[in-house]
Amino acid sequence: MLWNRLKSAFFTTPIFTCRCESVGRHLQLSALPNVQGHTRIHLGDDVRLSGSLAVVSGKFHDRPTLRIGNRAFIGHNVSITCNREVTIEDDVLIAAACKISDYDGHPASLEQRISDGLPSEHDIQPVRICNGAWIGYGVMILKGVTVGAGGVVGAHSVVTRDVPPYCVVAGSPARIVKCAEAETASSLKAVSAAA
């Protein structure tokens, strides 16, 4: 345990912070993230990256940006594909083995796929995971999705549409299972504001 802490303090963390555009206080790393491409990475305070993290971008935009807010936790073996923008706001919890992508991997148009053409603007859409959301184990979040504040995504779900604030979704494709009542939502907002 002591060896891992020393390795993180004197090797892993300094190397990764050199790759980032901005890094807040008290970054915690368990392993050196694998960053491929030219994604601009911004980290808030008290971010915890617990294990292997892969961040990948293509050359479709000049400035793809990954923003991770304060007190965010990202579990082991998480993969983030960022070709335009992926935003993970404050107090978000992302469990292990999740995949987040703002691009499907190939253009939607058959002609563009056959000719190895570049994707259109519609093929790459930003992803946002709002304050206090909880993403369960093995979830896939696809392009253009916003997970609302306090939203919960059940394990192994595939999220293809926006998740309303304070709602629980599950399945493939993910559907609303339940939503917090207005009183619960307002009390959660008060807790978030106090933090």
PyMOL commands that place a pseudoatom at each C-alpha (Angstrom):
pseudoatom trace, name=CA, resn=MET, resi=1, chain=A, elem=C, hetatm=0, pos=[0.000, 0.000, 0.000]
pseudoatom trace, name=CA, resn=LEU, resi=2, chain=A, elem=C, hetatm=0, pos=[2.843, 2.366, 0.851]
pseudoatom trace, name=CA, resn=TRP, resi=3, chain=A, elem=C, hetatm=0, pos=[4.520, 1.556, -2.478]
pseudoatom trace, name=CA, resn=ASN, resi=4, chain=A, elem=C, hetatm=0, pos=[1.305, 2.355, -4.383]
pseudoatom trace, name=CA, resn=ARG, resi=5, chain=A, elem=C, hetatm=0, pos=[0.941, 5.705, -2.609]
pseudoatom trace, name=CA, resn=LEU, resi=6, chain=A, elem=C, hetatm=0, pos=[4.548, 6.660, -3.307]
pseudoatom trace, name=CA, resn=LYS, resi=7, chain=A, elem=C, hetatm=0, pos=[4.241, 5.596, -6.946]
pseudoatom trace, name=CA, resn=SER, resi=8, chain=A, elem=C, hetatm=0, pos=[1.074, 7.675, -7.305]
pseudoatom trace, name=CA, resn=ALA, resi=9, chain=A, elem=C, hetatm=0, pos=[2.561, 10.747, -5.602]
pseudoatom trace, name=CA, resn=PHE, resi=10, chain=A, elem=C, hetatm=0, pos=[5.910, 10.784, -7.416]
pseudoatom trace, name=CA, resn=PHE, resi=11, chain=A, elem=C, hetatm=0, pos=[5.217, 9.111, -10.746]
pseudoatom trace, name=CA, resn=THR, resi=12, chain=A, elem=C, hetatm=0, pos=[1.616, 8.517, -11.864]
pseudoatom trace, name=CA, resn=THR, resi=13, chain=A, elem=C, hetatm=0, pos=[0.009, 11.782, -10.741]
pseudoatom trace, name=CA, resn=PRO, resi=14, chain=A, elem=C, hetatm=0, pos=[2.759, 14.143, -12.026]
pseudoatom trace, name=CA, resn=ILE, resi=15, chain=A, elem=C, hetatm=0, pos=[2.809, 12.448, -15.446]
pseudoatom trace, name=CA, resn=PHE, resi=16, chain=A, elem=C, hetatm=0, pos=[-0.973, 12.615, -15.834]
pseudoatom trace, name=CA, resn=THR, resi=17, chain=A, elem=C, hetatm=0, pos=[-1.261, 16.210, -14.608]
pseudoatom trace, name=CA, resn=CYS, resi=18, chain=A, elem=C, hetatm=0, pos=[1.259, 17.270, -17.278]
pseudoatom trace, name=CA, resn=ARG, resi=19, chain=A, elem=C, hetatm=0, pos=[-1.153, 15.878, -19.878]
pseudoatom trace, name=CA, resn=CYS, resi=20, chain=A, elem=C, hetatm=0, pos=[-4.133, 17.847, -18.486]
pseudoatom trace, name=CA, resn=GLU, resi=21, chain=A, elem=C, hetatm=0, pos=[-5.092, 21.450, -19.248]
pseudoatom trace, name=CA, resn=SER, resi=22, chain=A, elem=C, hetatm=0, pos=[-6.091, 22.095, -15.625]
pseudoatom trace, name=CA, resn=VAL, resi=23, chain=A, elem=C, hetatm=0, pos=[-6.131, 20.009, -12.458]
pseudoatom trace, name=CA, resn=GLY, resi=24, chain=A, elem=C, hetatm=0, pos=[-7.795, 20.868, -9.155]
pseudoatom trace, name=CA, resn=ARG, resi=25, chain=A, elem=C, hetatm=0, pos=[-6.573, 19.985, -5.684]
pseudoatom trace, name=CA, resn=HIS, resi=26, chain=A, elem=C, hetatm=0, pos=[-6.275, 16.462, -4.242]
pseudoatom trace, name=CA, resn=LEU, resi=27, chain=A, elem=C, hetatm=0, pos=[-6.379, 14.357, -7.403]
pseudoatom trace, name=CA, resn=GLN, resi=28, chain=A, elem=C, hetatm=0, pos=[-6.340, 10.631, -6.516]
pseudoatom trace, name=CA, resn=LEU, resi=29, chain=A, elem=C, hetatm=0, pos=[-5.108, 8.116, -9.093]
pseudoatom trace, name=CA, resn=SER, resi=30, chain=A, elem=C, hetatm=0, pos=[-4.816, 4.339, -8.749]
pseudoatom trace, name=CA, resn=ALA, resi=31, chain=A, elem=C, hetatm=0, pos=[-3.190, 3.889, -12.167]
pseudoatom trace, name=CA, resn=LEU, resi=32, chain=A, elem=C, hetatm=0, pos=[-1.917, 6.053, -14.991]
pseudoatom trace, name=CA, resn=PRO, resi=33, chain=A, elem=C, hetatm=0, pos=[-4.837, 6.839, -17.338]
pseudoatom trace, name=CA, resn=ASN, resi=34, chain=A, elem=C, hetatm=0, pos=[-4.359, 5.866, -20.979]
pseudoatom trace, name=CA, resn=VAL, resi=35, chain=A, elem=C, hetatm=0, pos=[-4.977, 9.013, -23.039]
pseudoatom trace, name=CA, resn=GLN, resi=36, chain=A, elem=C, hetatm=0, pos=[-4.918, 8.615, -26.819]
pseudoatom trace, name=CA, resn=GLY, resi=37, chain=A, elem=C, hetatm=0, pos=[-5.482, 11.607, -29.042]
pseudoatom trace, name=CA, resn=HIS, resi=38, chain=A, elem=C, hetatm=0, pos=[-5.605, 15.333, -28.378]
pseudoatom trace, name=CA, resn=THR, resi=39, chain=A, elem=C, hetatm=0, pos=[-8.464, 15.635, -25.858]
pseudoatom trace, name=CA, resn=ARG, resi=40, chain=A, elem=C, hetatm=0, pos=[-8.165, 18.687, -23.600]
pseudoatom trace, name=CA, resn=ILE, resi=41, chain=A, elem=C, hetatm=0, pos=[-8.735, 17.435, -20.044]
pseudoatom trace, name=CA, resn=HIS, resi=42, chain=A, elem=C, hetatm=0, pos=[-9.935, 19.652, -17.173]
pseudoatom trace, name=CA, resn=LEU, resi=43, chain=A, elem=C, hetatm=0, pos=[-10.249, 18.184, -13.660]
pseudoatom trace, name=CA, resn=GLY, resi=44, chain=A, elem=C, hetatm=0, pos=[-11.893, 19.736, -10.606]
pseudoatom trace, name=CA, resn=ASP, resi=45, chain=A, elem=C, hetatm=0, pos=[-10.989, 19.306, -6.942]
pseudoatom trace, name=CA, resn=ASP, resi=46, chain=A, elem=C, hetatm=0, pos=[-11.003, 15.941, -5.138]
pseudoatom trace, name=CA, resn=VAL, resi=47, chain=A, elem=C, hetatm=0, pos=[-11.389, 13.864, -8.316]
pseudoatom trace, name=CA, resn=ARG, resi=48, chain=A, elem=C, hetatm=0, pos=[-10.818, 10.107, -7.785]
pseudoatom trace, name=CA, resn=LEU, resi=49, chain=A, elem=C, hetatm=0, pos=[-9.856, 7.875, -10.695]
pseudoatom trace, name=CA, resn=SER, resi=50, chain=A, elem=C, hetatm=0, pos=[-9.998, 4.360, -9.289]
pseudoatom trace, name=CA, resn=GLY, resi=51, chain=A, elem=C, hetatm=0, pos=[-8.065, 2.119, -11.645]
pseudoatom trace, name=CA, resn=SER, resi=52, chain=A, elem=C, hetatm=0, pos=[-7.689, 1.923, -15.395]
pseudoatom trace, name=CA, resn=LEU, resi=53, chain=A, elem=C, hetatm=0, pos=[-9.190, 4.832, -17.354]
pseudoatom trace, name=CA, resn=ALA, resi=54, chain=A, elem=C, hetatm=0, pos=[-8.991, 5.193, -21.150]
pseudoatom trace, name=CA, resn=VAL, resi=55, chain=A, elem=C, hetatm=0, pos=[-9.654, 8.525, -22.872]
pseudoatom trace, name=CA, resn=VAL, resi=56, chain=A, elem=C, hetatm=0, pos=[-9.692, 8.382, -26.676]
pseudoatom trace, name=CA, resn=SER, resi=57, chain=A, elem=C, hetatm=0, pos=[-10.305, 11.008, -29.367]
pseudoatom trace, name=CA, resn=GLY, resi=58, chain=A, elem=C, hetatm=0, pos=[-10.119, 11.134, -33.147]
pseudoatom trace, name=CA, resn=LYS, resi=59, chain=A, elem=C, hetatm=0, pos=[-9.144, 14.054, -35.341]
pseudoatom trace, name=CA, resn=PHE, resi=60, chain=A, elem=C, hetatm=0, pos=[-12.641, 15.259, -36.153]
pseudoatom trace, name=CA, resn=HIS, resi=61, chain=A, elem=C, hetatm=0, pos=[-12.518, 18.458, -34.060]
pseudoatom trace, name=CA, resn=ASP, resi=62, chain=A, elem=C, hetatm=0, pos=[-9.608, 20.704, -33.153]
pseudoatom trace, name=CA, resn=ARG, resi=63, chain=A, elem=C, hetatm=0, pos=[-10.424, 20.916, -29.461]
pseudoatom trace, name=CA, resn=PRO, resi=64, chain=A, elem=C, hetatm=0, pos=[-12.281, 17.905, -28.036]
pseudoatom trace, name=CA, resn=THR, resi=65, chain=A, elem=C, hetatm=0, pos=[-12.776, 18.571, -24.325]
pseudoatom trace, name=CA, resn=LEU, resi=66, chain=A, elem=C, hetatm=0, pos=[-13.292, 16.329, -21.304]
pseudoatom trace, name=CA, resn=ARG, resi=67, chain=A, elem=C, hetatm=0, pos=[-14.399, 18.120, -18.133]
pseudoatom trace, name=CA, resn=ILE, resi=68, chain=A, elem=C, hetatm=0, pos=[-14.613, 16.281, -14.820]
pseudoatom trace, name=CA, resn=GLY, resi=69, chain=A, elem=C, hetatm=0, pos=[-16.063, 18.277, -11.925]
pseudoatom trace, name=CA, resn=ASN, resi=70, chain=A, elem=C, hetatm=0, pos=[-15.350, 18.441, -8.217]
pseudoatom trace, name=CA, resn=ARG, resi=71, chain=A, elem=C, hetatm=0, pos=[-15.595, 15.280, -6.083]
pseudoatom trace, name=CA, resn=ALA, resi=72, chain=A, elem=C, hetatm=0, pos=[-16.294, 13.066, -9.113]
pseudoatom trace, name=CA, resn=PHE, resi=73, chain=A, elem=C, hetatm=0, pos=[-15.453, 9.360, -8.819]
pseudoatom trace, name=CA, resn=ILE, resi=74, chain=A, elem=C, hetatm=0, pos=[-14.643, 7.201, -11.852]
pseudoatom trace, name=CA, resn=GLY, resi=75, chain=A, elem=C, hetatm=0, pos=[-14.302, 3.457, -11.325]
pseudoatom trace, name=CA, resn=HIS, resi=76, chain=A, elem=C, hetatm=0, pos=[-11.944, 0.871, -12.804]
pseudoatom trace, name=CA, resn=ASN, resi=77, chain=A, elem=C, hetatm=0, pos=[-11.866, 0.054, -16.523]
pseudoatom trace, name=CA, resn=VAL, resi=78, chain=A, elem=C, hetatm=0, pos=[-13.921, 3.049, -17.678]
pseudoatom trace, name=CA, resn=SER, resi=79, chain=A, elem=C, hetatm=0, pos=[-13.593, 4.179, -21.299]
pseudoatom trace, name=CA, resn=ILE, resi=80, chain=A, elem=C, hetatm=0, pos=[-14.424, 7.701, -22.496]
pseudoatom trace, name=CA, resn=THR, resi=81, chain=A, elem=C, hetatm=0, pos=[-14.487, 8.541, -26.208]
pseudoatom trace, name=CA, resn=CYS, resi=82, chain=A, elem=C, hetatm=0, pos=[-14.397, 12.312, -26.571]
pseudoatom trace, name=CA, resn=ASN, resi=83, chain=A, elem=C, hetatm=0, pos=[-14.456, 13.759, -30.069]
pseudoatom trace, name=CA, resn=ARG, resi=84, chain=A, elem=C, hetatm=0, pos=[-16.268, 16.993, -29.227]
pseudoatom trace, name=CA, resn=GLU, resi=85, chain=A, elem=C, hetatm=0, pos=[-17.216, 17.302, -25.552]
pseudoatom trace, name=CA, resn=VAL, resi=86, chain=A, elem=C, hetatm=0, pos=[-17.898, 15.071, -22.571]
pseudoatom trace, name=CA, resn=THR, resi=87, chain=A, elem=C, hetatm=0, pos=[-18.810, 16.814, -19.310]
pseudoatom trace, name=CA, resn=ILE, resi=88, chain=A, elem=C, hetatm=0, pos=[-18.975, 15.022, -15.970]
pseudoatom trace, name=CA, resn=GLU, resi=89, chain=A, elem=C, hetatm=0, pos=[-20.197, 17.500, -13.366]
pseudoatom trace, name=CA, resn=ASP, resi=90, chain=A, elem=C, hetatm=0, pos=[-19.710, 17.689, -9.583]
pseudoatom trace, name=CA, resn=ASP, resi=91, chain=A, elem=C, hetatm=0, pos=[-20.379, 14.716, -7.260]
pseudoatom trace, name=CA, resn=VAL, resi=92, chain=A, elem=C, hetatm=0, pos=[-20.924, 12.222, -10.092]
pseudoatom trace, name=CA, resn=LEU, resi=93, chain=A, elem=C, hetatm=0, pos=[-20.249, 8.544, -9.352]
pseudoatom trace, name=CA, resn=ILE, resi=94, chain=A, elem=C, hetatm=0, pos=[-19.342, 6.298, -12.290]
pseudoatom trace, name=CA, resn=ALA, resi=95, chain=A, elem=C, hetatm=0, pos=[-18.947, 2.596, -11.504]
pseudoatom trace, name=CA, resn=ALA, resi=96, chain=A, elem=C, hetatm=0, pos=[-16.471, 0.215, -13.135]
pseudoatom trace, name=CA, resn=ALA, resi=97, chain=A, elem=C, hetatm=0, pos=[-16.588, -0.994, -16.760]
pseudoatom trace, name=CA, resn=CYS, resi=98, chain=A, elem=C, hetatm=0, pos=[-18.655, 1.940, -18.078]
pseudoatom trace, name=CA, resn=LYS, resi=99, chain=A, elem=C, hetatm=0, pos=[-18.322, 3.332, -21.589]
pseudoatom trace, name=CA, resn=ILE, resi=100, chain=A, elem=C, hetatm=0, pos=[-19.156, 6.945, -22.438]
pseudoatom trace, name=CA, resn=SER, resi=101, chain=A, elem=C, hetatm=0, pos=[-18.968, 8.194, -26.010]
pseudoatom trace, name=CA, resn=ASP, resi=102, chain=A, elem=C, hetatm=0, pos=[-19.988, 11.286, -27.968]
pseudoatom trace, name=CA, resn=TYR, resi=103, chain=A, elem=C, hetatm=0, pos=[-19.500, 9.387, -31.256]
pseudoatom trace, name=CA, resn=ASP, resi=104, chain=A, elem=C, hetatm=0, pos=[-20.736, 6.014, -32.535]
pseudoatom trace, name=CA, resn=GLY, resi=105, chain=A, elem=C, hetatm=0, pos=[-17.418, 5.091, -34.119]
pseudoatom trace, name=CA, resn=HIS, resi=106, chain=A, elem=C, hetatm=0, pos=[-18.466, 5.380, -37.767]
pseudoatom trace, name=CA, resn=PRO, resi=107, chain=A, elem=C, hetatm=0, pos=[-20.566, 7.801, -39.820]
pseudoatom trace, name=CA, resn=ALA, resi=108, chain=A, elem=C, hetatm=0, pos=[-24.302, 7.003, -39.940]
pseudoatom trace, name=CA, resn=SER, resi=109, chain=A, elem=C, hetatm=0, pos=[-24.413, 7.417, -43.716]
pseudoatom trace, name=CA, resn=LEU, resi=110, chain=A, elem=C, hetatm=0, pos=[-23.713, 4.233, -45.724]
pseudoatom trace, name=CA, resn=GLU, resi=111, chain=A, elem=C, hetatm=0, pos=[-21.923, 6.213, -48.434]
pseudoatom trace, name=CA, resn=GLN, resi=112, chain=A, elem=C, hetatm=0, pos=[-19.631, 7.875, -45.898]
pseudoatom trace, name=CA, resn=ARG, resi=113, chain=A, elem=C, hetatm=0, pos=[-18.814, 4.519, -44.255]
pseudoatom trace, name=CA, resn=ILE, resi=114, chain=A, elem=C, hetatm=0, pos=[-17.978, 2.884, -47.584]
pseudoatom trace, name=CA, resn=SER, resi=115, chain=A, elem=C, hetatm=0, pos=[-15.784, 5.795, -48.684]
pseudoatom trace, name=CA, resn=ASP, resi=116, chain=A, elem=C, hetatm=0, pos=[-14.156, 6.221, -45.234]
pseudoatom trace, name=CA, resn=GLY, resi=117, chain=A, elem=C, hetatm=0, pos=[-15.643, 9.711, -45.098]
pseudoatom trace, name=CA, resn=LEU, resi=118, chain=A, elem=C, hetatm=0, pos=[-15.585, 11.968, -42.068]
pseudoatom trace, name=CA, resn=PRO, resi=119, chain=A, elem=C, hetatm=0, pos=[-18.592, 11.965, -39.755]
pseudoatom trace, name=CA, resn=SER, resi=120, chain=A, elem=C, hetatm=0, pos=[-21.166, 14.744, -40.021]
pseudoatom trace, name=CA, resn=GLU, resi=121, chain=A, elem=C, hetatm=0, pos=[-21.959, 17.179, -37.210]
pseudoatom trace, name=CA, resn=HIS, resi=122, chain=A, elem=C, hetatm=0, pos=[-24.955, 14.985, -36.334]
pseudoatom trace, name=CA, resn=ASP, resi=123, chain=A, elem=C, hetatm=0, pos=[-22.690, 11.949, -35.841]
pseudoatom trace, name=CA, resn=ILE, resi=124, chain=A, elem=C, hetatm=0, pos=[-20.781, 13.616, -32.980]
pseudoatom trace, name=CA, resn=GLN, resi=125, chain=A, elem=C, hetatm=0, pos=[-22.874, 15.093, -30.150]
pseudoatom trace, name=CA, resn=PRO, resi=126, chain=A, elem=C, hetatm=0, pos=[-21.788, 16.171, -26.639]
pseudoatom trace, name=CA, resn=VAL, resi=127, chain=A, elem=C, hetatm=0, pos=[-22.506, 14.063, -23.557]
pseudoatom trace, name=CA, resn=ARG, resi=128, chain=A, elem=C, hetatm=0, pos=[-23.295, 15.615, -20.163]
pseudoatom trace, name=CA, resn=ILE, resi=129, chain=A, elem=C, hetatm=0, pos=[-23.618, 13.840, -16.826]
pseudoatom trace, name=CA, resn=CYS, resi=130, chain=A, elem=C, hetatm=0, pos=[-25.064, 16.381, -14.394]
pseudoatom trace, name=CA, resn=ASN, resi=131, chain=A, elem=C, hetatm=0, pos=[-24.439, 16.984, -10.683]
pseudoatom trace, name=CA, resn=GLY, resi=132, chain=A, elem=C, hetatm=0, pos=[-24.926, 14.062, -8.336]
pseudoatom trace, name=CA, resn=ALA, resi=133, chain=A, elem=C, hetatm=0, pos=[-25.743, 11.463, -10.993]
pseudoatom trace, name=CA, resn=TRP, resi=134, chain=A, elem=C, hetatm=0, pos=[-24.869, 7.820, -10.320]
pseudoatom trace, name=CA, resn=ILE, resi=135, chain=A, elem=C, hetatm=0, pos=[-23.908, 5.583, -13.232]
pseudoatom trace, name=CA, resn=GLY, resi=136, chain=A, elem=C, hetatm=0, pos=[-24.060, 1.853, -12.415]
pseudoatom trace, name=CA, resn=TYR, resi=137, chain=A, elem=C, hetatm=0, pos=[-21.681, -0.940, -13.381]
pseudoatom trace, name=CA, resn=GLY, resi=138, chain=A, elem=C, hetatm=0, pos=[-21.146, -1.625, -17.073]
pseudoatom trace, name=CA, resn=VAL, resi=139, chain=A, elem=C, hetatm=0, pos=[-23.355, 1.187, -18.401]
pseudoatom trace, name=CA, resn=MET, resi=140, chain=A, elem=C, hetatm=0, pos=[-22.979, 2.535, -21.945]
pseudoatom trace, name=CA, resn=ILE, resi=141, chain=A, elem=C, hetatm=0, pos=[-23.862, 6.207, -22.474]
pseudoatom trace, name=CA, resn=LEU, resi=142, chain=A, elem=C, hetatm=0, pos=[-24.126, 7.155, -26.135]
pseudoatom trace, name=CA, resn=LYS, resi=143, chain=A, elem=C, hetatm=0, pos=[-23.776, 10.418, -28.058]
pseudoatom trace, name=CA, resn=GLY, resi=144, chain=A, elem=C, hetatm=0, pos=[-26.024, 13.386, -27.355]
pseudoatom trace, name=CA, resn=VAL, resi=145, chain=A, elem=C, hetatm=0, pos=[-27.223, 12.097, -23.967]
pseudoatom trace, name=CA, resn=THR, resi=146, chain=A, elem=C, hetatm=0, pos=[-27.694, 14.250, -20.877]
pseudoatom trace, name=CA, resn=VAL, resi=147, chain=A, elem=C, hetatm=0, pos=[-28.092, 12.455, -17.564]
pseudoatom trace, name=CA, resn=GLY, resi=148, chain=A, elem=C, hetatm=0, pos=[-29.980, 14.932, -15.372]
pseudoatom trace, name=CA, resn=ALA, resi=149, chain=A, elem=C, hetatm=0, pos=[-28.939, 16.016, -11.883]
pseudoatom trace, name=CA, resn=GLY, resi=150, chain=A, elem=C, hetatm=0, pos=[-29.369, 13.235, -9.336]
pseudoatom trace, name=CA, resn=GLY, resi=151, chain=A, elem=C, hetatm=0, pos=[-30.220, 10.713, -12.053]
pseudoatom trace, name=CA, resn=VAL, resi=152, chain=A, elem=C, hetatm=0, pos=[-29.411, 7.026, -11.536]
pseudoatom trace, name=CA, resn=VAL, resi=153, chain=A, elem=C, hetatm=0, pos=[-28.594, 4.603, -14.359]
pseudoatom trace, name=CA, resn=GLY, resi=154, chain=A, elem=C, hetatm=0, pos=[-28.960, 0.905, -13.517]
pseudoatom trace, name=CA, resn=ALA, resi=155, chain=A, elem=C, hetatm=0, pos=[-26.152, -1.591, -14.153]
pseudoatom trace, name=CA, resn=HIS, resi=156, chain=A, elem=C, hetatm=0, pos=[-25.549, -2.749, -17.738]
pseudoatom trace, name=CA, resn=SER, resi=157, chain=A, elem=C, hetatm=0, pos=[-27.992, -0.208, -19.188]
pseudoatom trace, name=CA, resn=VAL, resi=158, chain=A, elem=C, hetatm=0, pos=[-27.545, 1.353, -22.623]
pseudoatom trace, name=CA, resn=VAL, resi=159, chain=A, elem=C, hetatm=0, pos=[-28.523, 5.024, -22.462]
pseudoatom trace, name=CA, resn=THR, resi=160, chain=A, elem=C, hetatm=0, pos=[-29.632, 6.377, -25.837]
pseudoatom trace, name=CA, resn=ARG, resi=161, chain=A, elem=C, hetatm=0, pos=[-31.886, 9.247, -24.639]
pseudoatom trace, name=CA, resn=ASP, resi=162, chain=A, elem=C, hetatm=0, pos=[-31.746, 11.945, -21.985]
pseudoatom trace, name=CA, resn=VAL, resi=163, chain=A, elem=C, hetatm=0, pos=[-32.354, 10.915, -18.373]
pseudoatom trace, name=CA, resn=PRO, resi=164, chain=A, elem=C, hetatm=0, pos=[-34.617, 13.392, -16.529]
pseudoatom trace, name=CA, resn=PRO, resi=165, chain=A, elem=C, hetatm=0, pos=[-33.301, 14.828, -13.240]
pseudoatom trace, name=CA, resn=TYR, resi=166, chain=A, elem=C, hetatm=0, pos=[-33.794, 12.621, -10.151]
pseudoatom trace, name=CA, resn=CYS, resi=167, chain=A, elem=C, hetatm=0, pos=[-35.063, 9.665, -12.182]
pseudoatom trace, name=CA, resn=VAL, resi=168, chain=A, elem=C, hetatm=0, pos=[-33.873, 6.054, -12.248]
pseudoatom trace, name=CA, resn=VAL, resi=169, chain=A, elem=C, hetatm=0, pos=[-33.459, 4.387, -15.641]
pseudoatom trace, name=CA, resn=ALA, resi=170, chain=A, elem=C, hetatm=0, pos=[-32.529, 0.812, -16.516]
pseudoatom trace, name=CA, resn=GLY, resi=171, chain=A, elem=C, hetatm=0, pos=[-32.431, -1.573, -19.449]
pseudoatom trace, name=CA, resn=SER, resi=172, chain=A, elem=C, hetatm=0, pos=[-31.331, -1.645, -23.048]
pseudoatom trace, name=CA, resn=PRO, resi=173, chain=A, elem=C, hetatm=0, pos=[-32.355, 0.845, -24.222]
pseudoatom trace, name=CA, resn=ALA, resi=174, chain=A, elem=C, hetatm=0, pos=[-32.668, 2.501, -20.816]
pseudoatom trace, name=CA, resn=ARG, resi=175, chain=A, elem=C, hetatm=0, pos=[-36.208, 3.445, -19.776]
pseudoatom trace, name=CA, resn=ILE, resi=176, chain=A, elem=C, hetatm=0, pos=[-37.511, 5.308, -16.734]
pseudoatom trace, name=CA, resn=VAL, resi=177, chain=A, elem=C, hetatm=0, pos=[-38.129, 2.974, -13.802]
pseudoatom trace, name=CA, resn=LYS, resi=178, chain=A, elem=C, hetatm=0, pos=[-39.097, 5.655, -11.284]
pseudoatom trace, name=CA, resn=CYS, resi=179, chain=A, elem=C, hetatm=0, pos=[-38.674, 9.342, -10.513]
pseudoatom trace, name=CA, resn=ALA, resi=180, chain=A, elem=C, hetatm=0, pos=[-38.146, 11.097, -7.208]
pseudoatom trace, name=CA, resn=GLU, resi=181, chain=A, elem=C, hetatm=0, pos=[-41.100, 13.075, -5.961]
pseudoatom trace, name=CA, resn=ALA, resi=182, chain=A, elem=C, hetatm=0, pos=[-40.882, 16.861, -6.036]
pseudoatom trace, name=CA, resn=GLU, resi=183, chain=A, elem=C, hetatm=0, pos=[-40.128, 17.054, -2.288]
pseudoatom trace, name=CA, resn=THR, resi=184, chain=A, elem=C, hetatm=0, pos=[-37.224, 14.607, -2.586]
pseudoatom trace, name=CA, resn=ALA, resi=185, chain=A, elem=C, hetatm=0, pos=[-35.858, 16.432, -5.622]
pseudoatom trace, name=CA, resn=SER, resi=186, chain=A, elem=C, hetatm=0, pos=[-35.968, 19.812, -3.865]
pseudoatom trace, name=CA, resn=SER, resi=187, chain=A, elem=C, hetatm=0, pos=[-34.263, 18.398, -0.763]
pseudoatom trace, name=CA, resn=LEU, resi=188, chain=A, elem=C, hetatm=0, pos=[-31.551, 16.859, -2.974]
pseudoatom trace, name=CA, resn=LYS, resi=189, chain=A, elem=C, hetatm=0, pos=[-31.031, 20.231, -4.654]
pseudoatom trace, name=CA, resn=ALA, resi=190, chain=A, elem=C, hetatm=0, pos=[-30.626, 21.829, -1.208]
pseudoatom trace, name=CA, resn=VAL, resi=191, chain=A, elem=C, hetatm=0, pos=[-28.006, 19.226, -0.242]
pseudoatom trace, name=CA, resn=SER, resi=192, chain=A, elem=C, hetatm=0, pos=[-26.132, 19.825, -3.518]
pseudoatom trace, name=CA, resn=ALA, resi=193, chain=A, elem=C, hetatm=0, pos=[-26.191, 23.593, -2.980]
pseudoatom trace, name=CA, resn=ALA, resi=194, chain=A, elem=C, hetatm=0, pos=[-24.850, 23.200, 0.572]
pseudoatom trace, name=CA, resn=ALA, resi=195, chain=A, elem=C, hetatm=0, pos=[-21.937, 21.056, -0.678]
for i in range(1, 195): cmd.bond("trace and resi %d" % i, "trace and resi %d" % (i + 1))
show_as sticks, trace
zoom trace
